[in-house]
């Protein structure tokens, strides 16, 4: 689980389901190669999918209405990328844990 901050409010986000990943993965691919406005739309799609299970009131439209700095949006999307396993978690060595 991780916490993201949007519009100065904290939201807990659990590891994503396969259904959520079906939305998030294509949105990450779109965000990587689009201009700023389209990148924001892709980021909002990522947030909406990641928040849908536990924060149903944070729909895509509701997210677009939040007062949020671009840096806050970028950090939230980065945390979701880590939670999704798309990038290593900050501080993780990338090496598998040894069997005990």
C-alpha positions as CSV (number, residue, x, y, z in Angstrom):
1,X,0.0,0.0,0.0
2,X,1.1,3.6,-0.6
3,X,-0.3,7.0,0.1
4,X,-0.6,9.7,-2.6
5,X,-1.4,13.4,-2.0
6,X,-3.8,15.2,-4.3
7,X,-5.1,18.7,-3.6
8,X,-3.4,18.6,-0.1
9,X,-5.5,15.5,0.9
10,X,-3.9,12.0,1.4
11,X,-5.3,8.9,-0.2
12,X,-4.3,5.3,0.5
13,X,-3.8,3.2,-2.6
14,X,-3.6,-0.6,-2.5
15,X,-1.7,-2.7,-5.0
16,X,-3.6,-2.7,-8.2
17,X,-5.9,-5.4,-9.4
18,X,-5.4,-6.9,-12.9
19,X,-8.5,-4.9,-14.0
20,X,-6.9,-1.7,-12.8
21,X,-3.6,-2.6,-14.5
22,X,-5.5,-3.0,-17.8
23,X,-6.3,0.7,-17.7
24,X,-3.1,1.9,-16.1
25,X,-0.6,0.2,-18.4
26,X,-1.9,1.8,-21.6
27,X,-2.2,5.2,-19.9
28,X,1.5,5.0,-18.9
29,X,2.4,4.2,-22.5
30,X,0.4,7.2,-23.7
31,X,1.8,9.5,-21.1
32,X,5.4,8.7,-22.2
33,X,5.0,10.0,-25.7
34,X,2.4,12.7,-25.6
35,X,2.4,16.5,-25.2
36,X,1.7,18.2,-21.9
37,X,-2.2,18.4,-22.2
38,X,-2.5,14.8,-23.4
39,X,0.0,13.8,-20.7
40,X,-2.3,15.3,-18.0
41,X,-5.2,13.3,-19.4
42,X,-3.2,10.1,-19.3
43,X,-2.1,10.9,-15.7
44,X,-5.7,11.5,-14.7
45,X,-6.7,8.1,-16.3
46,X,-3.9,6.5,-14.2
47,X,-5.1,8.2,-11.0
48,X,-8.8,7.4,-11.6
49,X,-8.0,3.7,-12.2
50,X,-5.8,3.4,-9.2
51,X,-8.2,5.2,-6.9
52,X,-11.4,3.6,-8.2
53,X,-11.5,0.6,-5.8
54,X,-11.3,2.6,-2.5
55,X,-12.2,6.1,-3.4
56,X,-15.2,5.9,-5.7
57,X,-16.0,9.6,-5.4
58,X,-12.7,10.5,-7.1
59,X,-13.9,9.9,-10.6
60,X,-12.0,11.3,-13.6
61,X,-14.2,14.4,-13.6
62,X,-13.7,14.9,-9.9
63,X,-9.9,14.6,-10.3
64,X,-10.0,17.2,-13.1
65,X,-11.6,19.6,-10.6
66,X,-9.0,19.3,-7.9
67,X,-6.6,22.2,-7.3
68,X,-3.3,20.4,-7.7
69,X,0.2,21.4,-8.7
70,X,1.8,19.6,-11.7
71,X,4.6,18.3,-9.3
72,X,1.9,16.8,-7.0
73,X,0.4,15.0,-10.0
74,X,3.8,13.7,-11.1
75,X,4.6,12.4,-7.6
76,X,1.3,10.6,-7.4
77,X,1.7,9.0,-10.8
78,X,5.3,7.9,-9.9
79,X,4.0,6.3,-6.7
80,X,1.4,4.4,-8.7
81,X,4.1,3.3,-11.2
82,X,6.1,1.9,-8.2
83,X,3.0,0.2,-6.7
84,X,2.2,-1.3,-10.1
85,X,5.7,-2.8,-10.4
86,X,6.5,-0.7,-13.5
87,X,9.5,0.9,-11.8
88,X,11.5,-0.2,-8.7
89,X,10.4,1.3,-5.4
90,X,12.5,4.2,-4.3
91,X,15.4,2.9,-2.3
92,X,14.9,-0.7,-3.5
93,X,18.1,-2.4,-4.6
94,X,16.4,-4.3,-7.3
95,X,17.8,-7.6,-6.1
96,X,15.5,-10.4,-5.1
97,X,15.3,-11.2,-1.4
98,X,17.2,-14.3,-0.3
99,X,15.2,-17.4,0.9
100,X,15.2,-17.8,4.6
